[in-house]
Amino acid sequence: MSSDSKPIVLVTRQLPSQAQARLESLSDELTIRQHKSTSPISRQDLLDGIKGADGLICLLSEKIDSELLEAAGPRLKVVSTVSVGYDHVDTAALKAHGTRLGYTPDVLTDATADTTVLLALMASRLAKRSLEIVTSGTGGGFSLSTGLGTQFTKKTLGIVGFGRIGAATTQRLMPFGFSRVLYTASRAHPERAQPFKAEHVSLPTLLAHSDLVCICCPLNQQTEGMFDAKAFAAMKPSAILVNTARGAIVNQDDLLAALDRGELAHAALDVTVPEPLPKGHPLVRHPNCTILPHIGSATEETRNAMGNMAITNMMAGVFAEQMTAEVEL
């Protein structure tokens, strides 16, 4: 196939090693434009690079909107995002443009659920303070009565969003001794709930009774800012909040105020707005807030699986075939 007739694809980031090797092996079939960096592509480079493209592989950091579609022109057949969420995509604009959307569900369920458990344990056992003691050299050795965390035995687990990740998180947390599981979701999920005897309740009920609250829901118009001052005021003062979903589900100003007032014991976040938070941000410095740099899906296995699925979706879109995972627009 001559270079003039090959479809053009823009890839906005360096992919994990296995997926990158696969992408490069497609050079006989595609003309590949790639931002070969681990850092986000600039908006201007994105708009310049998309011109005349048939396909796009992007990440959450890229805003896919009417401006980008106009810059791309009529040839753009597919946007393939390396993510399960697609809140960075204007789906209405994509539909109007006649462009398909691929995404990467399922493959990051286990890794994200593992990270949720990691944060829950870090928060419950005050790992942030313990690590600071070690790195600063200010610890006084073993103490019988200071630096005490808490455990989950006979406690209540609250899961916000009971999809694949919510159910996988529950499965991992149950061996820690929870005696009750509550979940809130747009609808009941009796088959997922049955193994845990999980109860479908309203958000206020979940917040009032849960000792650990894990946010596992997608970001949309209904969930944006869901965790605000009212929500924090409804929580137990001893409760822990974990967010591995999307940063914008939590109102961070309200969270900071709630932590200062003692309305919850600890917040553990893998996602924030922006990402990363500035070094001196009050939540970064807060003793009762643990923050990780969005590592929910950051395993070799998961990131390569995501990259490979994004490539498969892109190829299907470019050549008018069925995708592995396509968003119905």
ABEGO torsion letter per residue (X at the ends): XBAAABBBBBBABBBBAAAAAAAAAAAAABBBBBBBBABBBBAAAAAAAABGBABBBBBAABBBBAAAAAAAEAABABBBBBBABAAABBAAAAAAAGBBBBBBBGAAAAAAAAAAAAAAAAAAAGAAAAAAAAAAGABAEBBAABGBBBBABGBBBBBBEABAAAAAAAAAAAAAGBABBBBBBABBBAAAAAAAGBBBBBAAAAAAABABBBBABBBBAAABGABBAAAAAABBAABBBBBABBAAABBAAAAAAAAAAGABABBBBABBOBOBBBAABAAAABAABBBBBGAAABBAAAAAAAAAAAAAAAAAAAAGBBBABBBBX
